[in-house]
Amino acid sequence: MNIFGANISCQVSEYLSKALKDISLYDDANDILYEAFGVLAFFENQTEFEELQSTLNSFHSIVSEPDRAEYGDFQTNCDLANKTTLYLKDKELSPQVIIEPTCGKGNFIVASLRNFNQIEAVFGIEIYKPYVWECKFNIVDFFLDNPNTQRPDILIYHFNVFDFDFDKIQKEYSDKKLLIIGNPPWVTNSQLGSMNSNNLPRKINFKKHNGIDAITGKGNFDIAEYITEMLIKVFQETTGNIALLVKNSVIKNIVYEQRRNKHKISNLEKYGIDSKKEFNVSVESSLFFLNLNSKPTFDCKEFSFYKNDMLIKQFGWFTNKFVSNIDNYTNIEQFDGKSPFVWRQGIKHDCTKVMELDKLNGHFINKLNEEVKLENELIYGFLKSSDLKNTIAPDARKFTIVTQTKIGQDTSYIKNNYPKTYDYLITHKSFFDSRKSSIYNNKPLFSIFGVGDYSFMPYKVAISGLYKTFHFTLILPQENKPVMLDDTCYFLGFDTIEFAVYTLILLNYPKTIRLLESITFSDAKRTFTKETLMRVDLFSLSQCISSNELQETLHDLNFEYSLDVSLESWSNYIKKIKPVEKKQLQLFA
C-alpha cells in the first residue's frame, strides 16, 4: 500500500485505521500518536489527516476482514491448493464435477480450474458472505489471466453447508466423475457453540453415544468429521473421489467408524502436512483421500504430503481390532486382549484454585495465594501427569481435598466432622458454582468425579494419558495415606505392594510397549485412554516372560528403590489375572 508516496505496512495501516477511526481533528490525532509513539506534529494540517483517513477507509473496506481462526477457518494458501490438485492429477484423476463444501476464498476452485481440463460444473458453498464475493472475484481474476481456459458452469452459494441440498447435485450428476475437495473448519461443535455460531449441524448425537458419554467429552465432535461423513453418505454411490484437508483425529475417527458404517469407500490414504508451515497452527493434519463407489475397505495408508511415494505405515482394522500400525501389530497381537484389572481415571474437580494446595513451611497455600487451615483427614497427596516420569513416583509436591469417597456421596458430613474444611469450602462456593461441566448439575455441594474405592487403594500403577512416554510408574502411600492422581492420569489400584510391583514389571515389559505403540496414536489428544489400556492382556504377557527376566527385574527394582518384594506371591497373582474359563454346558436327554 502506498500513501503520500511512501510505503506503509499492513500492520501500521491497520493500527492507524483503528486508532483514528473516531477522530475528526488532526490536533487530536497528533495527541494520540504523540502519546503512543512520541512523534510530534504527525500531521501538519487538517488536509493531510483527512486524506490519510480517506485512503485508509477505502483500502480497509476492500481487504480487511475479521480474524476467523477462532472458527477453525484456516484458509488454504494458493501454493498448497495448487500442489494438492497437481498431486491428484498425477494420480490420473480427471473430474468433471468439482464440489468445495466450504469454499472460503476459492483457492481450491481456482487450482482445480488451473489443473483439470475436463471440468463441466463447479459448486462452491460458503457461509461467510465476504468470502463468497472474494471467491467470485478470484475466479474472474483467474479467467482474465487465462482467457483460453475452458469455462465450466460455476455456482458459488452463500449457504450453511449443513442445510445445503447435496442430494440434488448427486442426482443431477450421478453419471459424472466427481471430486469433492477443500478444507472444512478445524473446530469442534462445542467450540462453535460457545461462540454462538449458527454454522452448526442440527443438535444430534451422530455417533450414537449413550448416557454420560453423550453429554461429556465423547459427545463432542469435529465439524470437519461431520461434514466428511455427510458427504460420504450422500455421494458414496457416485464415481469419484474425496480429497479434504482435515485434522488427523478426523481421519482416525472416520476409519474407526467405517467398520460400523461400511460406506462404499476404498483406497483410504492420509498425507501428513506441516500445519505450522502451511497454516501457522500447531495441529496435526493431513490430506485425506479416498475413492467413492467402491467395495468398502477398513484401513488407511499413511504418507507424507511432501514425499508421497514412501509409505510410512498402515492403520485401521485388523481382524476385529483397531490398531495404529498394522505391520508391527501382527507380531504382538496375542497380547491384545482384556485386562484382568479395571483401569481408572484420576480425580476430576474442575476447581483448581480451591481444591489444589501447596505446602509451605508446614502451611497449606491455595492457588489464590491464601493460607489455608484445614483438618488433615480430607487432604491427600496429589500427582499429575508431569509427576509420572520415573519408575517410582516421588513424594507428592501438591495436595488435594477429597470431599467424597464415591460419586454422588452426600457431602453434608463435612460440616459436622470437619468444620474448618467446610468453612473454607463454603467461603469459596462461588468457584464450585461456576464450573461449566454439566456433570456437576444437581449434584451435592463440592462434588468431584473419578473417585471410588479404587482411589483409596494404597498402591497404584499409573501412566499419563497426555504424554507420549510408554512408561508406567509405581505410586506408594505417603504418611500412611494413599496418593491421589488427577484426571489426566490412568491407574490400577492394589492392596498389596507385591501385586502392584508384578503388574509394573509386566506393563513395562518390552512386548507390552510394542503392543501399546501399535495401538495408540501419537497425534491423539490423549495417547492413552482407558479403552486402550484395557486391551493389555497381563496374563498372556506373564506366560512369555521368563523366570530369569522376572527375577532380574525384581532384583533391580528392590536394589534401586529399596523395596523388599519377593516372588512368593507370584503364583497367587497368576491365579488372579488368569481368565476364568467358561464351562461348556452339557445337554442331557
WOLIN-V170965 format. One line per field, one symbol per residue. ss: DSSP state (a for helix, b for strand, c for the rest). phi: phi as a letter, one per 20 degrees, with the letter a starting at -180 (. if undefined). burial: # if it has 9 or more other ideal C-beta (glycine too) atoms within 8 Angstrom, else .. Layout:
ss: ???
phi: ???
burial: ???
This chain:
ss: cbbccbbccaaaaaaaaaaccccccaaaaaaaaaaaaccccccccaaaaaaaaaaaaaaaaaacccccaaaccccccaaaaaaaaaaaaaccccccbbbbccccccaaaaaaaaacccccbbbbbbccaaaaaaaaaaaaaaaaacccccccbbbbbbccaaaccaaaaaaacccccbbbbbcccccbaaaaaaccccccccccccccccaaaaccaaaccbaaaaaaaaaaaaaccccbbbbbbbbaaaaaaaaaaaaaacccbbbbbbbbbcaaaaacccccbbbbbbbbccccccbbbbbbccbcccccbbbbbbccbbbccaaaacccaaabcccccccbbcbbcccaaaabbbbbccbbbbccccbbccccccbbbbbcaaaccccbcccccbbbbcccccccccccaaaaacaaaaaaaaacaaaaaccccaaaccccccccbcccaaaaccbbbbbbccccccccbbbccbccbccbbbccbbbbbbccaaaaaaaaaaaccaaaaaaaaaaccccccccccaaaaccbcaaaaaaaccaaaaaaaaaaaaaaaccccccccaaaaaaaacccccccccccc
phi: .cclmdfcfffffffffffdgdeddffffffffffecmeelgdebffgffffgffffffffedfbffeffemedfffgffffffffffffemfbfdcdcdfcflenffffffffddddfdbccccbeeggfgffffffffgfffecfefgdffccddebfgfdfefgffgffcfedfdcecqbfgebeffffffelfeecfgfcefelfdlfgfddgffebfgfffffffffffdfddfqbcbcebfgfffgfffffffeflfecblfccdfdefffeclcecfbbedcbeelbfgcccbedcefecfedfeaccpecldcecebfffffecffeebcffdefceffdclbgfdedcddclndecefemdfcdcffgedcgcddgfeeddfcffgfeccbedecdbfnffdffffeecffffgffffdgffffefefffefldggmfccmcagffdffdcdcbffeeedebdceddfclmcfeecefedcbddcecfffffgfgfffefgfffffffecddfeffcfdcgffffefeffgffedefffffffffffffffdlecddegegffffffeffffffffdedf
burial: ..#.........##.##.##..#..#.###.###........#....######.###.##..........####.#.#.##########...########################..#.########..##.###.##..##.....#..#.#.##.#.##.#.#..##..#..##############.###.....###.......#...##.#..#.############.###.#.################.###...####.######.#..#..#..#######.###.##.#######..#....######..#.####.##..##.##..##..#######.#.######....####.....#.#...########.##..###..#.########.....#..#...#.###.##..##.##..#...##...########...#.#.#######.....########...#############..#############.###########..#..##.#.###########..#....##.##..##......#...##..##..#............
